Amino acid sequence: MKSAPPRTSRTAARRSGLVWIGAAVVTAAVVLGVALFHGGPSAEEPKGLAASAPVAEVLAVGPGDTVTTLEGEPVTGAEVLRAAESVRAEVISTFTRYGTPLGPGFWDRPHDGVTPRRQLRERAVGAAALDKARRVWAREAGLLADVSEQGFQRELAEENGKRAAAAAGGRPLPGVPSYDEHTYARVRAAELDSALSKIYAGGLDLSEARLREQYRIMAGQGAPPFEKARDNVRQALVLREYRTALGTRAGYSGIHVHGGLDTDTHR
């Protein structure tokens, strides 16, 4: 029969165990305290999309979706996303000036009640609707046959085909060897604006009195005499009236946006 260990040994062992347990409890408490002080490992972890997220994720729209309609013509996700790409840098710049961090959650942090996501959405849908109004007007004027996104893509492919053929024949066309869709959209819009504004000018009051009135509005200190500025004044007046008419046709304030794009809560 084994003899029991000395009482002093048992006491020492017990104390050693208690010391270890106590140290573990203290360590856990310290770790917990630090976690609570810092809000826990996940309490402060940012959520949502960072500023670098693709616009398709930010707006939660697919290229084939119908976002809205204008004069019976669908404005597709592809058109809205192309417009969003053209304005996203400005939206990001605006909110960074407000101090909005670019990391996760960027698109849903409001400033004065407006989030970057909402501003991007509104500007992109507005720009896409404006371009659709331009293309519909161009169709009415006989400048376009197809105002759809598929029609735009066919125009782009045909233009790039012409440029490739011209380059292969040793007589390249002025400008870039080929267009990406964003550059071509800007170029095509400018071409249609130029043509439509000239057509629209035929119905405007461009009398001498109207031009002189516009000159008084435009002329600043050091402006050339009216006689020398007449052509520029006329062009400015025509463009102003045309852009107003185009914006009215787009009617953005009355656009009904389909699906999740009409709320800030959509993800």
C-alpha positions in Angstrom: 0.0 0.0 0.0 1.4 3.3 -1.1 1.7 6.0 1.5 -0.1 9.3 0.9 2.0 12.2 -0.3 3.0 14.6 2.4 0.4 17.2 3.1 2.8 20.0 2.3 3.3 18.5 -1.2 -0.5 18.3 -1.8 -1.0 21.8 -0.7 1.8 23.1 -2.9 0.4 21.2 -5.9 -3.1 22.7 -5.2 -1.6 26.2 -4.9 0.3 25.7 -8.1 -2.9 24.7 -9.9 -4.8 27.6 -8.5 -2.0 30.0 -9.6 -2.2 28.6 -13.1 -6.0 28.9 -13.2 -5.9 32.3 -11.8 -3.3 33.4 -14.4 -5.5 32.0 -17.1 -8.5 33.9 -15.8 -6.6 37.1 -15.6 -5.2 36.6 -19.1 -8.7 36.0 -20.4 -10.0 39.0 -18.6 -7.3 41.2 -20.1 -7.9 39.9 -23.6 -11.7 40.4 -23.1 -11.1 43.8 -21.8 -9.0 44.8 -24.7 -11.5 43.3 -27.1 -14.3 45.2 -25.4 -12.3 48.4 -25.3 -11.7 48.1 -29.1 -15.2 47.0 -29.8 -14.4 43.4 -30.3 -12.7 41.8 -33.3 -15.7 42.2 -35.6 -17.7 45.0 -34.1 -15.8 47.7 -35.9 -15.1 45.7 -39.1 -16.3 47.8 -42.0 -19.0 46.2 -44.2 -20.2 46.9 -47.7 -18.4 47.8 -50.9 -15.2 49.8 -51.2 -14.9 52.7 -53.6 -13.0 50.4 -56.0 -15.9 48.0 -56.4 -17.2 47.5 -60.0 -20.2 49.7 -60.8 -22.3 46.7 -61.6 -21.9 45.5 -58.0 -22.6 49.0 -56.6 -25.8 49.4 -58.6 -26.7 45.7 -58.5 -27.8 45.8 -62.1 -27.1 43.5 -65.1 -26.4 44.6 -68.7 -29.6 43.0 -69.9 -31.9 44.5 -67.2 -34.4 47.2 -68.1 -33.8 50.0 -65.7 -36.3 52.5 -67.0 -38.1 53.4 -70.3 -38.1 56.6 -72.3 -40.6 57.3 -75.0 -41.4 53.6 -75.1 -37.7 52.6 -75.5 -35.9 50.6 -72.8 -32.9 52.1 -71.0 -30.9 49.0 -70.3 -28.4 48.1 -67.5 -25.6 48.2 -70.1 -26.4 51.8 -70.9 -26.7 52.8 -67.2 -23.4 51.0 -66.4 -21.6 52.7 -69.2 -22.9 56.1 -67.9 -21.9 55.1 -64.4 -18.3 54.4 -65.5 -18.2 58.0 -66.9 -19.3 59.6 -63.6 -17.9 57.3 -60.9 -14.6 59.2 -60.5 -16.5 62.5 -60.0 -18.8 60.9 -57.4 -15.8 59.3 -55.5 -13.9 62.6 -55.6 -17.0 64.5 -54.3 -17.4 62.2 -51.3 -13.7 62.0 -50.5 -13.7 65.8 -50.1 -16.4 65.2 -47.5 -14.0 62.9 -45.7 -15.7 59.6 -46.7 -13.1 56.8 -46.3 -12.5 54.8 -49.6 -12.5 51.4 -47.8 -15.4 49.0 -47.3 -18.7 50.7 -46.8 -17.8 53.7 -48.9 -20.9 53.6 -51.1 -23.3 53.5 -48.2 -21.9 56.3 -45.9 -24.2 59.3 -46.2 -23.3 62.9 -46.3 -26.2 65.3 -45.7 -28.5 62.4 -46.2 -27.2 61.2 -49.6 -24.9 58.2 -50.1 -22.4 57.9 -52.9 -24.4 54.9 -54.1 -27.5 57.1 -54.5 -25.6 59.9 -56.2 -24.0 57.4 -58.6 -27.3 55.8 -59.4 -29.1 59.1 -60.1 -26.4 60.6 -62.2 -25.9 57.3 -64.2 -29.6 56.8 -64.9 -30.0 60.5 -65.8 -27.1 60.4 -68.2 -28.4 57.2 -69.8 -31.9 58.6 -70.2 -30.4 61.8 -71.7 -28.5 59.7 -74.3 -31.6 57.7 -75.1 -33.6 60.9 -75.6 -30.8 62.1 -78.0 -30.9 58.9 -80.0 -34.7 58.9 -80.2 -34.6 62.5 -81.4 -31.9 61.5 -84.0 -34.1 58.7 -85.2 -36.9 61.1 -85.8 -34.5 63.4 -87.7 -33.4 60.5 -89.9 -29.9 60.3 -88.4 -30.3 56.9 -86.8 -32.3 53.8 -87.6 -31.8 51.8 -84.3 -31.8 53.5 -80.9 -31.3 50.3 -78.9 -28.1 49.1 -77.1 -27.7 46.5 -79.7 -27.9 49.2 -82.4 -25.1 51.1 -80.5 -22.9 48.1 -80.4 -23.4 47.4 -84.1 -22.5 51.1 -84.8 -19.3 50.6 -82.8 -18.4 47.4 -84.5 -19.0 48.9 -87.9 -16.9 52.0 -87.1 -14.0 49.9 -85.8 -14.3 47.7 -88.9 -13.9 50.7 -91.1 -10.9 51.9 -89.2 -9.2 48.5 -89.4 -9.9 48.2 -93.1 -8.5 51.7 -93.7 -5.4 51.0 -91.7 -4.9 47.7 -93.6 -5.1 49.7 -96.9 -2.4 52.1 -95.8 -4.8 55.1 -95.3 -5.8 55.1 -91.7 -8.7 57.3 -90.6 -8.0 60.3 -88.4 -8.1 59.6 -84.7 -7.6 56.4 -82.8 -7.1 53.0 -84.5 -10.2 51.7 -82.7 -12.7 52.9 -80.2 -13.7 51.4 -76.9 -17.4 51.7 -76.1 -16.9 54.6 -73.6 -14.9 56.8 -76.0 -17.2 56.0 -78.9 -20.3 56.9 -76.8 -18.8 60.3 -76.1 -17.8 60.9 -79.8 -21.2 59.7 -81.1 -23.1 61.9 -78.6 -21.1 64.9 -79.7 -21.7 64.1 -83.4 -25.5 63.8 -82.8 -25.6 67.0 -80.7 -23.9 68.9 -83.4 -26.3 67.6 -86.1 -29.5 67.9 -84.0 -28.6 71.4 -82.8 -28.3 72.6 -86.4 -31.6 71.2 -87.2 -33.2 72.7 -84.1 -31.7 76.1 -84.9 -34.1 76.3 -87.8 -37.0 76.8 -85.5 -35.4 79.3 -83.1 -35.6 83.0 -82.9 -32.2 84.1 -83.9 -33.0 87.7 -84.8 -30.5 90.5 -84.4 -32.4 91.6 -81.3 -32.2 88.2 -79.7 -28.5 87.8 -80.4 -27.8 91.2 -78.9 -29.7 90.3 -75.8 -27.7 87.1 -75.6 -24.5 89.0 -76.1 -25.4 91.3 -73.1 -25.8 88.2 -71.0 -22.6 86.6 -72.1 -20.2 89.6 -72.5 -17.8 90.3 -69.7 -15.1 92.8 -69.2 -12.8 92.9 -72.2 -15.3 91.1 -74.5 -14.9 91.8 -78.2 -17.5 94.0 -79.9 -20.8 92.4 -80.8 -20.0 92.5 -84.5 -17.0 90.3 -84.0 -18.7 88.0 -81.5 -22.0 87.5 -83.4 -21.2 84.0 -84.6 -20.0 82.8 -81.2 -23.1 84.3 -79.6 -25.4 82.6 -82.1 -23.7 79.3 -81.5 -23.9 79.6 -77.7 -27.6 80.5 -77.9 -28.4 77.6 -80.2 -26.5 75.1 -78.0 -28.2 76.4 -74.8 -31.7 76.2 -76.4 -30.9 72.7 -77.8 -29.6 71.3 -74.5 -32.7 72.7 -72.7 -34.9 71.0 -75.2 -33.0 67.7 -75.0 -33.2 67.8 -71.2 -37.0 68.3 -71.4 -37.3 65.3 -73.7 -35.3 63.2 -71.3 -37.7 64.3 -68.5 -35.5 62.8 -65.8 -37.6 64.1 -63.0 -40.5 61.9 -64.2 -38.5 58.8 -64.8 -39.7 55.7 -62.9 -36.7 53.4 -62.1 -37.5 49.7 -62.1 -36.2 47.2 -59.6 -33.7 47.7 -56.8 -32.2 50.9 -58.3 -34.9 53.0 -56.8 -33.8 52.6 -53.1 -30.7 53.2 -51.1 -31.2 49.9 -49.3 -30.8 47.7 -52.4 -27.6 45.7 -52.5 
